[in-house]
Amino acid sequence: MLGTVVRNAPITRAAVAAQTGLTRSTVSGLTADLIEGGLVRDIGTGPETGTGRPGQRLVPDPAGPVGIGLQVETDGVGGCLVDLAGHAGARRWRRADLDGAGPAAVAAALGPVLGELLLAAAAGDRPAAGIVVGLPGPPGAPGAEIGALLAAEADAVGAGGIGLSVRCGVPLAAGAEPVGAGVSVFVGGRSETGVVLLHDGRAGDGDAATRFGHLPVRGGRSRCHCGRQGCVTAEARPTRAGLGGDQELRRAGRALGRALAGFAAPLDPAQVVLGGRFSTADDAFVAAVAGELARHGIGPDRLCRSALGPDAVMRGAGATAVAALVADPGRWLAD
């Protein structure tokens, strides 16, 4: 029921009953529990509709629990708080050189950010529902070690026991993107390049998403940080920094467009979203991507920039951190 309120707020109890199939008396009882638990708030009646007395409207409690989303990149770490409605609150970012860094160095960089966000949540008397960390690539064994080290950091500041998971960042960013119904394709990443398929706005776990960034580009010459030459991540540089004007930008855009078309064209997506570092790409780069997609049947009207920008990973991570609570509020209320 809480999910129905979150997705459709403001919504009346009668509408919740109609959408969930629960009886009105059951909805009223559950609503009372959710209000008492600080998860839902009754904001009073809505405007008159002329079809009877307007019902009391429910919304996620804006002072309720928050998720803590953390983002790791090669040039820094950051994080933010996300409430039950998906709105991002307090945000932190710290520059750090983490290119090639091991789990201990990553956890050490994240520790102060996590501590500041836990304090920000406590200052607003808002309990943390969970912590999710988005890494540039698949978490694997290093991700498990980072998670264990961060759990110890949380325990040291009196926040032990909060659920913590470590995931690939690109699918987290994709899942936070406000896309419409049907099939959409998201390509993004800040340190890496990943591609994610979304069905009605829902992204899979996709820990292998960033393998896309290490597909070889025909004729590619740039050296990738993985040690190989011509990977999508190395070839598809979306800004003028280090490039020789529009000609090089167009070449970089074509490299991404060709690789992306091979993934997206058979799916005939309603939308292709340029996220992460591509969300702020120069126009010449975006036009070249659009041209390659158009050659494979995906019109330029279906290509758009991300609405969230480069910090989408932390926002998606925070939203994921509260998703378990929304799906099963009974466990939260029991605690």
Beta strands, then each sheet from edge to edge (+ up, - down):
strand 1: 11-12
strand 2: 40-45
strand 3: 56-60
strand 4: 66-73
strand 5: 76-83
strand 6: 88-95
strand 7: 128-135
strand 8: 164-168
strand 9: 183-188
strand 10: 194-199
strand 11: 202-203
strand 12: 271-274
strand 13: 303-305
sheet 1: 1+ 3- 2+
sheet 2: 6+ 5- 4+ 7+ 8+
sheet 3: 11+ 10- 9+ 12+ 13+
end
